Amino acid sequence: MEVIFILIGVSLLMAGGFLWLFFKAMKGGQFDDQHTPAIRILFDQKTKNKANKKPPKKKK
């Protein structure tokens, strides 16, 4: 039974460490993307054109 308390304590310390590292990375600007928004307009987008769409056939 004592082992479960040790494991819970260790897991809480690890979770806190990962949370601290995540916030440190966020504050450091690691997840800021300055390049993609500028080139997003160059990517092709597949859009559906309603003018070229054929009307559905009626079944008799």
N, C-alpha and C positions, 0 to 999 in steps of 0.2 A: 504494500500500500504506500510505502514511503517513496517508492520509485515513481509513482504517478505524479506526486507533488514535485519531484525533481524535474520530470519531463515537462510538466506544465510550466514551471519556472523557466526552463531552458527555451521552450517554444515561445514564451512571451518575450524573452530577451532577444531571440532571433527575429521575431516579428517587429519588435521595436527598432532593431538595427536596420532591417530592410526598409522600414518606414522612414527612418532618419536618412538613409542613403537616397531614397526616392525624392524626398524634399530637398536634399542637397543638390541632386541632379537637376531638379526643377529650378531651383534658385540660380544655379550655374548656367542656365540657358541651354542645356543639352538637348532639350526637346523643341527648341525654337527652329522653325524651318523657314528660312528666308529665301531659299532658291525655288522651291516648287510653286508657290503662288505666282511668281513672275513668268514661269513657262507653262502654266496650266492652260493658257489660251491656245498654245500651239498643239496640244493633243487633240486628236480627232474624237468627236463625240458622236455616238450613234443615236440619232433621233428618228422618231417615226414621223413621216410626213403624211398628214391626213389627206392631202390632195391626190396623192398617188395610190391611196388605199382603195382597193376594189370593194364594191358593196357585196355583202354576203348573198349567196344564191339561195333562193327560196325553194324549199322542197315541196313537191306536190303530194 
